[in-house]
Amino acid sequence: MGPLLALTSAICYGIVDFAGGILSRRAPFAAVTFLGRLGGPALACAAALLVPADPVRLSDLLWGALSGLGSGTAMRHLNRGLSRGAMSVVVPLSAVTGVALSVLCGVLALGDRPGPLAWTGIAVTVPALWLVAGAAARGHGAAGPPARGGGAAGLQPPARADAAVGDGLPAGAGVAVQYVALGLAGPSAGLWPVAAGRVAAVVLLLPHVVRHGPPRLPRRLTVQALLVGAGAALGLILYLLAAQRQLLAVAVVLASLYPAIPVILGLALLHERVTSRQTAGLLGAAAATVLLTLG
């Protein structure tokens, strides 16, 4: 059941990533991000009320809040990478860094002991994520909204490598904090750690709202952004349930395969062409899924 929940979390996150990318073509990315964060607490709190839980300890809520801060940090750096035209580096770097740091924490700090098949799956996941996430990021950048001041073509200037790394590594660390901290919350707390994390992610973005004012979008786009945030919260709920049933390292790696989903949806719904990098990454992700499930 644990691998199935983690894979379902990846599918959920992938759909949300795809939908968020499409939505960001019609609305400012920052507005979509903030409104999405508002949609997350609503779903998470409603789900937490429906799932039985023992008296929730403060430590469980704090782990959940730390997870939300990691999520908010990751999104802030990903957004900055997008604004710099560096998504083709930031996205794969953050994905690989997030998986590597999460696995190291699970093995060195939490005593996870993956078997040989699982270790092979983890090793395959790293290059697969780089290939798939890099391909998805280039597609997002090409289809995204023009940068302000980008000229008639709407092209962003090439990003410096140090700037891309400066966003990719913190984003990856934020992803690792999101997954590891949420996995450390006790199972008796039910889904309240996810709710605490979604609230903390909103609080982290409030200074930006205070400086620039609340985002204003047409009602239809506002509802879509809220649904994207609710979908992200659902992905975290599924991940938490998966982490409670198997090694955290394995749950993180399976849930982190979500970049493959936007690529598949782009091929199926937008009739995008399959590149050799995408094909290699998708095959690697499929092989990693089998190995991690059997391991």
Secondary structure, DSSP 4 states (H G I P E B T S, - for coil): -HHHHHHHHHHHHHHHHHHHHHHTTTS-HHHHHHHHHHHHHHHHHHHHHHS--PSPPHHHHHHHHHHHHHHHHHHHHHHHHHHTT-HHHHHHHHHHHHHHHHHHIIIIIS-----HHHHHHHHHHHHHHHHHHHHHHHHHHHHSPPPTT-TTTTPPPPPPHHHHHHHHHHHHHHHHHHHHHHHHS-GGGTTHHHHHHHHHHHHHHHHHHHHH------HHHHHHHHHHHHHHHHHHHHHHHHHTTS-HHHHHHHHTTTTHHHHHHHHHHS-PPPPHHHHHHHHHHHHHHHHHHH-
